[in-house]
Amino acid sequence: MKNLTIGLRVLIGSGIVLVLSVGLILPLAMAKLSELSNQAEQRELENLFVNLTEQGNRIKILAITTGDYR
């Protein structure tokens, strides 16, 4: 280490800081993106369920009003 120039030491130190920063931030960002993705998927599935339920209710009402219910 004593044979390295100041510039090379700064470069190595900066590289280490960069690698550690990416190593810490990347997993956190990926976890947050995963959470956001799961929330969006859950919201879309809930909306789909509500839409299908409403459509089923409309079909039942239509069948009752036309006398074609069972």
Steps between C-alpha positions, in 0.01 A plus 500: 500500500792734562614470139166627364462861395248729662286500184487121491411485871216747444383300199502173696322663795236650271451164334452329834248764611315465170485120522380512862239765417361299212516185711286662768262708290421246227341237729293767673380642169417153367300419815305825466430433131383149587268640765360758257449231236315278747277788608417588140420138419277469808318821409441383142373162617261667743372728222454200271307316771273801557437535126420130460270507804317805366466336158362183662247708695392678180445167327292374794290818501450475125394137533253586775350790307459293184351209692785266405624430851552161657 
